[in-house]
Amino acid sequence: MSMKKSHFVLAGAALVLAYAAPVSAETIQIKIDKLKFSPEQVTVHVGDTIEWVNADFIAHTATARNKAWDVMLAKGKSATTAMTKAGAIDYYCRFHPNMVGKIIVQDT
């Protein structure tokens, strides 16, 4: 095989490997402070994890309207939820229903 041809084959193999490599999951933080979720809306991928951080002075929940999850968060505590299915998920705090947010989960 000529030198030019072998470079072309190696470059092609590297390109295939780059596209075939799995996307690594991320952790996205949603903070609760002053009776608000921040950010109120996030876009994530299947496999990502949401880290809920309650920086408020009282307990809250992060409750999916579709009943996919219900996370209880004491003041000053955190918890995580894995995103396992694509779609839009509206959520709220059961204790404070005016606290709302949305997670858009995309396929990887």
C-alpha positions as CSV (number, residue, x, y, z in Angstrom):
1,M,0.0,0.0,0.0
2,S,1.3,3.4,-0.9
3,M,2.0,6.1,1.8
4,K,-0.8,8.3,0.5
5,K,-3.3,5.4,0.5
6,S,-2.3,4.3,4.1
7,H,-2.8,7.9,5.4
8,F,-6.3,8.0,3.8
9,V,-7.2,4.6,5.3
10,L,-6.0,5.7,8.8
11,A,-7.8,9.0,8.6
12,G,-11.0,7.2,7.6
13,A,-10.7,4.7,10.5
14,A,-10.1,7.6,12.9
15,L,-13.3,9.3,11.6
16,V,-15.4,6.2,12.0
17,L,-14.1,5.7,15.6
18,A,-14.8,9.3,16.5
19,Y,-18.5,8.9,15.4
20,A,-18.8,5.5,17.0
21,A,-17.5,6.5,20.4
22,P,-20.3,6.7,23.0
23,V,-21.2,10.1,24.3
24,S,-20.4,10.3,28.0
25,A,-23.2,11.2,30.4
26,E,-23.2,14.5,32.1
27,T,-24.5,15.8,35.4
28,I,-26.6,18.9,35.2
29,Q,-27.3,20.9,38.4
30,I,-30.6,22.5,39.1
31,K,-30.5,24.7,42.2
32,I,-33.5,25.5,44.4
33,D,-33.2,28.9,46.0
34,K,-35.7,31.6,47.0
35,L,-38.6,29.3,46.1
36,K,-37.4,28.9,42.4
37,F,-35.8,26.2,40.4
38,S,-32.7,27.5,38.6
39,P,-32.5,27.1,35.7
40,E,-36.2,26.6,35.2
41,Q,-35.7,24.7,31.9
42,V,-32.8,22.5,30.8
43,T,-32.1,20.3,27.8
44,V,-30.3,17.1,28.5
45,H,-29.7,13.7,26.9
46,V,-30.8,10.2,27.8
47,G,-28.3,8.9,30.4
48,D,-27.6,12.3,31.9
49,T,-28.2,12.9,35.6
50,I,-29.9,15.9,37.2
51,E,-28.4,16.9,40.5
52,W,-31.0,18.7,42.6
53,V,-29.5,21.1,45.2
54,N,-31.7,22.7,47.8
55,A,-30.0,25.9,48.8
56,D,-33.3,27.2,50.3
57,F,-34.3,27.6,53.9
58,I,-37.1,25.0,53.7
59,A,-37.8,21.5,52.2
60,H,-38.9,21.1,48.6
61,T,-39.6,18.4,46.1
62,A,-38.9,18.0,42.5
63,T,-41.9,16.0,41.3
64,A,-42.5,15.0,37.7
65,R,-46.0,15.6,36.5
66,N,-45.9,12.4,34.5
67,K,-45.0,10.6,37.8
68,A,-41.6,9.4,36.5
69,W,-39.9,10.6,39.7
70,D,-40.5,12.4,43.0
71,V,-37.4,13.7,44.8
72,M,-37.6,14.9,48.4
73,L,-35.1,17.6,49.3
74,A,-34.6,18.7,52.9
75,K,-33.1,22.1,53.3
76,G,-29.4,22.2,52.5
77,K,-29.5,18.7,50.9
78,S,-29.1,17.4,47.3
79,A,-30.2,14.3,45.4
80,T,-29.9,13.0,41.8
81,T,-32.2,11.6,39.2
82,A,-31.1,9.8,36.0
83,M,-32.8,10.7,32.8
84,T,-33.7,7.4,31.1
85,K,-36.2,8.2,28.4
86,A,-36.5,11.0,25.8
87,G,-39.3,13.5,26.0
88,A,-40.3,16.7,27.8
89,I,-40.9,16.5,31.5
90,D,-42.7,19.2,33.4
91,Y,-42.1,19.2,37.1
92,Y,-43.0,21.1,40.3
93,C,-42.7,21.3,44.0
94,R,-45.5,19.4,45.8
95,F,-45.2,21.8,48.8
96,H,-45.1,25.0,46.6
97,P,-47.0,24.2,43.4
98,N,-46.1,27.6,41.9
99,M,-42.5,26.4,41.7
100,V,-42.3,24.8,38.2
101,G,-39.7,23.7,35.7
102,K,-39.1,21.7,32.6
103,I,-36.5,19.1,31.5
104,I,-36.2,18.3,27.8
105,V,-34.6,14.9,27.4
106,Q,-33.1,14.2,23.9
107,D,-31.9,10.9,22.5
108,T,-28.1,10.7,22.5
